[in-house]
Amino acid sequence: MSGETKNNSVTITNTIHPDFKFASHKKKEYHVFSGEITDPSKFDGDWLAINSEYLILTDGKTLQKLKQHKIHWNFNDDNVIVSAEIFKN
């Protein structure tokens, strides 16, 4: 996992290359987030939608790290997700 650990949270850095940070599907634009993958075109698997206030697609391995945790999405000035802070229960 890419990121840093704090006392009650873990930060996962978005490793997706900047050219692939957004994807469109059925006229909706999604953020693409992964703590594992840099180039989604070379990923041989399904992208999964995260149930969030934002439209986000992620790979299954990253989703498993995010599941059942409170998540705070961190964006840069260009409205790109740069990291996710997950809080331990």
N, C-alpha and C positions, 0 to 999 in steps of 0.2 A: 504494500500500500504506500502510496506517495503522500507524505504529509507529516504533520508534527502533532505530538500528544501534549495536552495540557492536563490539569488536575481532573476536570470533569468533562472534557471534550477531546475530540480528535479532529484535526483538519485534514481533509483530503484535497490535494491540489488537482485541478483539472489538467490532465495530460494531453488532451485532444489538441492537435495542431491548429493554430488560428484559422487556417483555411477551411476547417471543418467544424467550427464552433456552432453553426446553425444548420438546420435541415428543414425542408418543407415536406409536408405530407397532407393531402386532402385540403389544400389551400390554407393550412396552418403552419406557422413557423415555430420550430422547436429549438430550444437550447440543446446542445449535445455535450454530455458530461461523462467523463470516465477518469478513474484513478489508475487505470491499467493500460489503456490504448492510446496511441498517438495518431494513428491513421485509420479512420473508420472504414475506408475502402479495402483495407487488408484484413478486416475482422470477419471471420467466418462464423457468424452466429446471428441471433436476433437482437435487435435493439428494443428495449422495453421502456414504456412510458411510466414516469413516476407520478403518482397522485400527489400533486402539489399545487400551490397557487400559481406556479409557472408551468409552461409546457416544456417538459424535459425528457429527453431520451438518454438511456444509459445502457451499458452492457450488463449481463447477468452477474458477473463477479463483483462489479461495483455496487449493483443494486443490493446484493446480499450484505454488504458492509453498511448500507444506509438503512436497511429495513428495521422497522420498529424502534427508530431513534427520532428524536426531535432534530430537525435539520435547519440550519441557517445558511442560506445561499449568499455567497459573497461575489459581487459584481464589480467590474472595473468601469471606467468612465465611458466605455463603448457599449455598455450593457451586455457584456460577455461574462458568463460565470467563470470565475478564476479559481474558486474553491468552495467546498462545503464543510461546514463545521457541524459535526454530529455530537450530540450530548448524550452521555451515558445515563441510563435510567437509575 
